[in-house]
């Protein structure tokens, strides 16, 4: 089962930002946490790999904000 998602582009005077939003069902299935660090890798033109970093997977400092 797939989750169709549109790619969004925000154009500004000096830059562009591209957004891909995760459907809630997919984020919940992956057990994402707010502020979690992930890494993207391009395998080929049609394949984008998303992976958790070691720190985020272990619940380390990258997975939560520091309080000051």
Protein Blocks (a to p, Z undefined) as FASTA:
>chain_A
ZZdddddddddfkbccddddddfklmmmnopaehiacddddfblmbccddddfklmnopa
klpccdZZ
